Amino acid sequence: MKKAKIGIVGVGIQGEQQLKAFKTIEHAEVLAIADLNEKRAREIGEKHGVPRIYTDFQDLAKDPDVEAVSICTPDHLHTEPALTALENNKHLLIEKPLATNVADAQKIVDEANKRGLKLMVNFSNRWSPPFRLAKDTIEAGGIGRIVNAYARLSDTIYVPTEMIKWSDKTNVLWFLGSHVFDLLRWLFKDEAKRVFGVSRSIVLDARGIKTQDFYQAVVEFQNGITAVMENSWILPKGEPFIVDFKMEIFGEKGAVRIDRTHHGSVRVVNEHRMTFPDVYVLPSENISVFLRAGLECFVDCLIHDSTPPVTGEDGLIVTKVISAIIKSSEIGMPVEIS
């Protein structure tokens, strides 16, 4: 069987994670990477044995041997490399969010559709074991008809102040909330009809970072389900985990409660402290099992010429809803989803 030849644009934290994961997938070959930081690109390329290294995404997009491009640039820098890849007839995997405004998201979807190219948005939590189990439980009728839900995905302040250098070019809704809303509509098999959001800019603003500390939103779905979304990235550094991820889904007959933060499956104790190793990471390669599963699915779609399970249209809908929550928080009123 042939191998899908992949190019990755942006080899920061997520780009390197994707590169490591692709290298464990039998029918994938990372042929090229591109990053504006030439030193970083060469270090990562040499570390992982990538044969072609570019400093301009346009050169990667024009490489005739690259079949598909994965966009791993920061949230606000997806559109230009995505359109360039599509214009060069490359299939496209793009990190969430598809884009940080509706017009750009629509351009990407339209270009992929016009050219008949595959477009998958990497909402990797759809492959996370707890959420897969939740979906199976819901679809089997295990909790009856869904009534309401609560979801929280937050980070410590380390993330916007130290881990990423572009937090003032995005916000926590794009960075984290896009994951949450995608999960809700996927689990519910329903679309949002109205949102009401609030946010505050106090802690990060005082540090000179012009972005919101948190968003809280109520989302009403077309079939009557309501969900509360909470996304913050000002949790104290003293938290035991960088990420705080919880979801509760309530039905007429029961509930599903998920705590991705502190699964408690494994505890390692020594004389100084207790730690909880992440069971969703392959220890030998330090790769997220659900990130890898999503990438393998994309590769399978390329090999077998099938439609990705997460499409550009999915990404466009998420962009529309996140944009509506942001607008609602600015005007102080609910916003209808068209």
C-alpha positions, 0 to 999 in steps of 0.5 A: 500500500502506498504512503501518504506524503505529508507536509507540516506547516509550523513546527512549534509544540503542536507541529512537533507533536503531529510530526512524532505521531505521523511517524508512528503511522504505517502509511504516513510519511512526513516528507517536508516541514516549514517554519519561519524560524529556520533554526527551529525548522532545522533542529526539528527536521534533523531530530525526526529525520525529515528530508525536506525543510522549508522556511516558507510555507509557499515553497512547501505547498509547491513541492510536487511530492507533497500530497497533503499539508497539515497547518499547525500555525497559531490560531490567527495564522491559519488562513493564508497557508491553508488557502495556499496549500489548497490552491496548489491542490494539496489535501488539508488537515488544519488544527482547530479552529479552522479560522478565527473569523467566519469570512476566512473559514468560509473561504477555506471551505469554499476553496476545498469544495471548489477543487474537490480536495479533502479538508479535515479540522483536527478536533482531536478530542473526538478520539479521546477515550472518555468522550468516545465512551460518552458518545457510545453511552448516549447513542445506546440510550444509556442516559435517555434523552439529553436535557442539559450539560456543563463543560469546562476546559481551562488552563493555568496562567502558564499557558498564555503567559509562558507556553505560547507567545501569541495569546494576545492574538487569539483568546481562550474561546478559540484556543480551548472553547472550540474543542468544547463546542465541537464535542457538544454538537458531536455528542448531541447530534444537534446544532446551536440556535442561541448563545449568551456569553460573558467575559472579563479582562482583568488579570492578563490585561494587568500583565500587558496581555490584551486578551480575555481572562475567561468566557462563560457561555450558555448555549441553547440547541435546536432540540432544547438541550442547554449547555454551559461552557466555561473556558479560562486560562488564568488558573493559578500555576499551583494547580497540579495539572496545567489543564482542567477538563471536565464535562457532565451530561444529564439525561432523563434516565442518568448522567455521564460525568467525565474528568479528563484532568485527574483520571486517577487510573495510575498513581506513582508515589515517592517520598516527596509527592504523588503523581498521576501519569497521563494514561492517554499518552503512549509512554515510549513515544510521548504521543497523545493516543487520541491525537494519533488516532485522529491523524491516522484517520486522516491518513486513511482518508487519503489512502482510501479516498474517503471523506474525513469524519470531521469536515471543513463544514464542521469547522465552519459551524464551530467558528460561527458559534464561537464568533457569536459567543464573542459578539454576545459578550461584547454587546451583553445580549444573546445572539441567534445563530443563523 
